[in-house]
Amino acid sequence: MSSANLKNVLTGHQLFHFFNMKEKREYKEYMRSEDWQRYRKEQVEQSNGICDACHWPLGGVPHVHHESYDNFGHEGFEDTQVLHSKCHERKHPEMEEVNEND
């Protein structure tokens, strides 16, 4: 399987570990960018304070989770979910702690 096809199969944490060092650096830079922060804010506002997974009111810092990296850097609202930290952890059972920007 080619690396391009493999990236289409992997998700979340697995994909992050598949990235090479240059891609990881670019990922981290994008997560700190004004574009991502603006998109993230719009997503949280669009959620009306409700978790997309459990539909309970969000508390604390909402997490914006990538459901797909197909449009990474040019995300649409269908590419991400706004989640509680616990619901975000359920999306990444292999991780001990997840970041609000994954």
C-alpha positions in Angstrom: 0.0 0.0 0.0 1.4 3.4 -0.9 1.9 6.0 1.8 -0.8 8.2 0.2 -3.3 5.3 0.4 -2.2 4.4 3.9 -2.8 8.0 5.1 -6.4 7.7 3.9 -6.8 4.6 6.1 -5.2 6.0 9.3 -7.0 8.4 11.5 -6.2 10.8 14.4 -3.4 9.7 16.6 -2.2 7.0 14.2 -2.0 9.4 11.4 0.0 11.9 13.5 2.5 9.2 14.3 2.7 8.3 10.6 3.7 11.9 9.6 7.3 12.5 9.1 9.1 15.1 11.1 8.5 17.9 8.5 4.8 17.1 8.5 4.6 17.0 12.3 6.2 20.4 12.4 3.8 21.7 9.8 0.8 20.2 11.7 1.9 21.8 15.0 2.5 25.2 13.2 -1.0 25.0 11.7 -2.6 24.2 15.0 -1.1 27.4 16.4 -2.0 29.5 13.4 -4.5 32.3 13.2 -6.4 30.4 10.5 -6.9 27.4 12.8 -7.7 29.5 15.8 -10.4 31.4 13.8 -11.8 28.1 12.4 -11.8 26.6 15.9 -13.6 29.6 17.4 -16.3 29.4 14.6 -16.7 25.7 15.2 -17.2 26.2 19.0 -19.7 29.0 18.4 -21.6 26.9 15.8 -21.9 24.1 18.4 -24.0 26.3 20.6 -22.2 25.0 23.6 -23.2 21.4 22.9 -20.9 18.4 22.5 -21.3 16.8 19.1 -20.8 13.3 20.5 -23.0 13.1 23.7 -25.1 16.2 23.1 -24.6 17.5 26.7 -23.6 21.1 27.3 -19.8 21.7 26.9 -17.9 22.6 30.1 -14.4 23.8 30.4 -12.3 24.1 27.3 -14.1 22.5 24.2 -11.9 20.2 22.1 -12.1 20.4 18.3 -11.4 16.9 16.9 -10.5 16.1 13.3 -12.9 13.4 12.0 -11.0 13.6 8.7 -7.7 15.1 7.6 -8.7 15.0 3.9 -9.1 18.8 3.9 -6.4 19.6 6.5 -5.7 23.3 6.4 -8.9 24.0 4.6 -11.4 22.2 6.9 -15.1 22.4 6.5 -17.5 22.0 9.3 -18.0 18.3 8.3 -14.3 17.6 8.9 -14.3 18.3 12.7 -16.4 17.8 15.8 -16.6 19.9 19.0 -16.3 17.6 22.0 -15.9 17.5 25.8 -12.5 16.4 26.8 -13.9 13.0 27.9 -15.7 12.5 24.6 -12.4 13.5 22.8 -10.5 10.9 24.9 -13.0 8.2 23.7 -12.0 9.1 20.1 -8.4 8.4 21.0 -8.3 5.4 23.4 -4.6 4.8 22.6 -3.7 8.2 24.1 -3.4 9.0 27.8 -4.2 12.7 27.3 -5.5 14.5 24.2 -5.1 18.1 23.2 -8.1 20.3 22.5 -6.8 20.8 19.0 -6.7 17.4 17.4 
